[in-house]
């Protein structure tokens, strides 16, 4: 059985390339649910939903995400919400 902190780290890490590239500061993690067992050798997949966005100033805003971790049998093993202050992409 894998420690829950490792499961959380893997799922957030898998999604971080898409959701963390422009992060200025992590604000919170909330409503964390470990909903099923993860064993050594389990394959995990990560999905992310954007719940809301709020402009702070002309260069950044707060974005709320919901992350899902699913195993190879499509069982939900993790769900958690995260807020981050994100820099707007300037071209």
C-alpha positions, 0 to 999 in steps of 0.5 A: 500500500502506498502512503497517501502523500505519495499519491497526492504528489504524483497526481499533482506532479503529473498535472503540473506541466499544464497547470503550474507553468506560470504559477507565481505562488501556490495559495491552497490545497483543500477538500483532499480525498483519497478514495481508493487504495494505490499499490506499488506498480499501480499506473496513475493518470491525472485529470484537471478541471478549472473551477474558477478564475478571478483577475487580481491585476492586469498581470495575474489572477487566481485560478481554482483547479480540481485534480483527479487521480485515476488508476489503470482500472479507471477507479478514482483514487484521489480528488483535491482542489488547488488554488494558485496565483498565476501570471497571465501569459504575455506575448 
